[in-house]
Amino acid sequence: MITADEVLNDQAASFWLKEQIKNAMNRDIIDAINDTEILLEVLNELNRKRGVVQKKL
């Protein structure tokens, strides 16, 4: 399992990802999780439409 601190200190992590983690720390965590799950579904659908093969994490 990766921690927020590990991502925030990772030079290879995107600025966007780091900002979202920082924002999530100041939100209701359940709302942040729900929004993240919706975002994942939307991005997966965009990938399917483009014919991009999804990588497993």
ChimeraX attribute file (.defattr): number of C-alpha atoms within 10 A of each C-alpha:
attribute: neighborCount
match mode: 1-to-1
recipient: residues
	/A:1	2
	/A:2	6
	/A:3	7
	/A:4	12
	/A:5	11
	/A:6	10
	/A:7	15
	/A:8	17
	/A:9	10
	/A:10	11
	/A:11	9
	/A:12	8
	/A:13	12
	/A:14	11
	/A:15	10
	/A:16	9
	/A:17	12
	/A:18	17
	/A:19	12
	/A:20	12
	/A:21	15
	/A:22	14
	/A:23	11
	/A:24	16
	/A:25	12
	/A:26	9
	/A:27	11
	/A:28	9
	/A:29	11
	/A:30	10
	/A:31	11
	/A:32	17
	/A:33	13
	/A:34	11
	/A:35	12
	/A:36	14
	/A:37	12
	/A:38	12
	/A:39	12
	/A:40	12
	/A:41	12
	/A:42	12
	/A:43	12
	/A:44	15
	/A:45	13
	/A:46	12
	/A:47	13
	/A:48	12
	/A:49	9
	/A:50	9
	/A:51	9
	/A:52	11
	/A:53	9
	/A:54	9
	/A:55	5
	/A:56	4
	/A:57	3
